[in-house]
Amino acid sequence: MIGFLGSDYMKIRDDLRTVRDPYSGKEYVVVPPIIPDVAVVHALKGDRFGGLTTVSSREDRLLAMAARTTIAVVEEILEPDEVLPGLQEVYVAPLHVDAVVQASGGAHPTACPGRYPVDGEHIRTYLAAAKDEAAFRGYLDHYIFEPEDHSAYLRKVGFAGYGK
């Protein structure tokens, strides 16, 4: 038995189907696509038309292609001919992106490879707050609702970034 075929999983998932490969005759299990209403992806750089360069180790291009609406948060906006992928990067075509927002440090507290590392201390603060409703409300008030904008948030968390 390979995968789901012949398993009880096929009995409990009524959305799974089988199809026969017309070339080999083998039967395969297929699943319906996931189509998110909105995807927010973080990119290293983008252009005003929606072309993006993102880290290849993530599935941002696939997510942007699957979603009905994609918003890209980019570290910097460049001219279209400057948004070329380097090593370990992929290009996301403008037809898959509906809006581009420039926000340096926009991946904080997670990392933006080549730009800034994970802020482990801030993630630990978040995780501790998330264990209790009142503490989490305090976290949201302090880090999300109080800062007047993204720059104020970055100042509050002591974000220094690095690189270009």
C-alpha positions as CSV (number, residue, x, y, z in Angstrom):
1,M,0.0,0.0,0.0
2,I,1.4,3.4,-0.9
3,G,0.1,6.6,0.8
4,F,-3.6,6.9,1.3
5,L,-4.8,4.2,-1.1
6,G,-6.4,1.4,0.8
7,S,-6.2,3.3,4.2
8,D,-8.9,4.3,6.5
9,Y,-8.0,7.9,5.7
10,M,-9.9,7.6,2.5
11,K,-13.0,6.7,4.5
12,I,-12.9,9.7,6.7
13,R,-11.9,12.4,4.2
14,D,-14.7,12.8,1.7
15,D,-12.8,15.5,-0.2
16,L,-10.1,13.0,-1.4
17,R,-10.5,11.5,-4.8
18,T,-8.6,9.0,-6.9
19,V,-7.5,9.4,-10.5
20,R,-5.9,7.0,-12.9
21,D,-2.7,8.2,-14.7
22,P,-3.6,7.8,-18.4
23,Y,0.0,6.9,-19.2
24,S,1.0,4.4,-16.5
25,G,-2.5,3.2,-15.4
26,K,-1.5,3.8,-11.8
27,E,-4.1,5.1,-9.4
28,Y,-3.3,8.3,-7.3
29,V,-5.0,10.1,-4.5
30,V,-5.7,13.8,-5.2
31,V,-6.8,16.6,-2.9
32,P,-8.6,19.8,-3.7
33,P,-6.5,22.9,-3.8
34,I,-6.2,25.3,-0.9
35,I,-7.2,28.7,-2.1
36,P,-6.6,31.4,0.6
37,D,-8.7,34.5,0.4
38,V,-5.7,36.7,1.3
39,A,-2.0,35.9,1.5
40,V,0.6,38.3,3.1
41,V,4.1,37.5,2.0
42,H,7.4,39.1,3.0
43,A,9.9,39.8,0.3
44,L,13.4,41.1,0.2
45,K,12.6,43.6,-2.5
46,G,9.8,44.5,-4.9
47,D,8.8,46.9,-7.6
48,R,5.8,49.2,-7.8
49,F,4.1,46.7,-10.2
50,G,4.3,43.8,-7.8
51,G,7.4,42.0,-9.0
52,L,9.1,40.5,-5.9
53,T,12.3,38.7,-4.9
54,T,11.8,36.4,-2.0
55,V,13.8,33.7,-0.1
56,S,13.6,30.4,-2.0
57,S,13.4,28.2,1.2
58,R,9.9,29.5,1.8
59,E,6.9,28.9,-0.4
60,D,5.9,32.5,-0.9
61,R,5.7,32.2,-4.7
62,L,3.3,29.2,-4.3
63,L,1.2,31.0,-1.7
64,A,1.0,34.2,-3.9
65,M,-0.1,32.1,-6.9
66,A,-2.7,30.2,-4.8
67,A,-4.4,33.2,-3.0
68,R,-7.2,35.2,-4.4
69,T,-5.5,38.4,-3.1
70,T,-1.8,38.8,-2.3
71,I,-0.3,41.6,-0.3
72,A,3.6,41.8,-0.3
73,V,5.5,43.5,2.5
74,V,8.9,44.4,1.1
75,E,12.1,45.6,2.7
76,E,12.7,48.0,-0.2
77,I,11.0,49.1,-3.4
78,L,13.3,49.2,-6.5
79,E,12.9,49.8,-10.2
80,P,11.6,46.7,-12.0
81,D,14.9,45.8,-13.7
82,E,16.6,45.8,-10.2
83,V,14.2,43.1,-8.8
84,L,16.3,40.2,-9.9
85,P,16.7,37.0,-7.7
86,G,20.1,36.1,-6.4
87,L,21.3,32.9,-5.0
88,Q,18.7,31.2,-2.8
89,E,16.0,33.6,-4.0
90,V,13.0,33.3,-6.4
91,Y,11.1,35.8,-8.4
92,V,7.3,36.3,-8.0
93,A,5.7,37.8,-11.1
94,P,3.5,40.9,-10.7
95,L,0.4,39.1,-11.9
96,H,0.3,37.2,-8.6
97,V,0.6,40.3,-6.4
98,D,-2.2,42.8,-5.7
99,A,-0.5,45.3,-3.4
100,V,3.1,46.1,-2.4
101,V,3.8,47.8,1.0
102,Q,7.3,49.0,1.8
103,A,8.2,48.3,5.4
104,S,11.8,47.8,6.3
105,G,11.9,45.5,9.3
106,G,8.5,44.2,8.3
107,A,9.4,40.6,9.1
108,H,10.2,41.4,12.8
109,P,10.3,39.5,15.1
110,T,11.2,36.8,12.6
111,A,14.2,37.0,10.3
112,C,14.8,38.4,6.9
113,P,17.8,36.4,5.7
114,G,20.7,38.6,4.8
115,R,19.0,41.6,6.4
116,Y,18.4,40.8,10.1
117,P,18.2,37.8,12.4
118,V,15.3,36.4,14.4
119,D,14.6,38.5,17.6
120,G,14.5,35.5,19.9
121,E,14.0,37.6,23.0
122,H,10.9,39.2,21.5
123,I,9.5,35.9,20.4
124,R,10.0,34.6,24.0
125,T,8.1,37.7,25.3
126,Y,5.3,37.0,22.9
127,L,5.1,33.3,23.8
128,A,5.0,34.0,27.5
129,A,2.2,36.6,27.0
130,A,0.2,34.2,24.8
131,K,-0.2,31.8,27.8
132,D,-2.6,34.2,29.6
133,E,-5.4,36.3,28.2
134,A,-4.7,39.3,30.3
135,A,-1.0,39.2,29.6
136,F,-1.6,38.8,25.9
137,R,-3.9,41.8,25.9
138,G,-1.1,43.8,27.6
139,Y,1.3,42.6,24.9
140,L,-1.1,43.7,22.2
141,D,-1.7,47.1,23.8
142,H,2.1,47.7,24.3
143,Y,3.4,46.4,20.9
144,I,0.5,46.6,18.5
145,F,-2.0,49.3,19.5
146,E,0.2,51.9,21.2
147,P,2.8,52.5,18.5
148,E,1.5,55.1,16.1
149,D,3.1,53.4,13.1
150,H,5.6,50.8,12.0
151,S,8.6,53.0,12.7
152,A,7.3,53.6,16.3
153,Y,6.9,49.8,16.7
154,L,10.5,49.2,15.5
155,R,11.8,51.9,18.0
156,K,9.8,50.3,20.8
157,V,11.3,46.8,20.2
158,G,14.8,48.2,19.8
159,F,15.0,47.0,16.2
160,A,18.4,47.9,14.7
161,G,18.4,45.5,11.7
162,Y,21.6,45.1,9.8
163,G,22.8,44.9,6.2
164,K,21.3,46.9,3.4
